[in-house]
């Protein structure tokens, strides 16, 4: 059975394996074919994956940036499971176009690693620092993306949303004795979103689409 199909107004590609170089390269090749050869401007990625390699996920996110710069719309749909790296791929779909079936299991957590050799204390400290930096970078990317969600944008007409790209929200500056903090008119700052994601990742448990929607990680739930 093919993992892709072409409909009238969009191409549909499925990610049904672990997130690895093989599966992500194949996914990106199919999207490139749909965009470059068949000239589709909308692609839906249907996900049923337990997650996998962070490096492979980062490769996909780099390609995602390239497609968006070309005006390609990327929607995502969690079929039965979108976990770990696959959960990030789900959440990084275009705001307003991220869906999950009501029965889908979703999982978000911090970076994990498996090392098949004895480690010294300095080895462990180095690996810990690398993983923390990676976690921060992924969370920061998600936060910047989630802040384009309409629910997090300014509702006060004094602070209208910017009519640019994905309608990035207008921010106002609030001075602090310690440092200036960008605060959104509805009171939710990037720092607060970081904290919400940190707590979710530390739970390291499957959540329902309803919970994911509350975290702004998906937009719609399919019955």
Secondary structure, DSSP 8 states (H G I E B T S, - for coil): --SEEE-SS-EEEEE-S-BSHHHHHHHHHHHHIIIIIS--SEEEEEEEE--B-HHHHHHHHHHHHHHHHTT-EEEEEEEEEEETHHHHHHHTS-TT-EEEETT-EEE---------S---HHHHHHHHHHHHHHHHHHHHHHHHHHTTSGGGS--SGGG----STTT----EEE--SS--EEE-TTS--HHHHHHHHHHHHHH---B-HHHHHHTTS-SEEE-
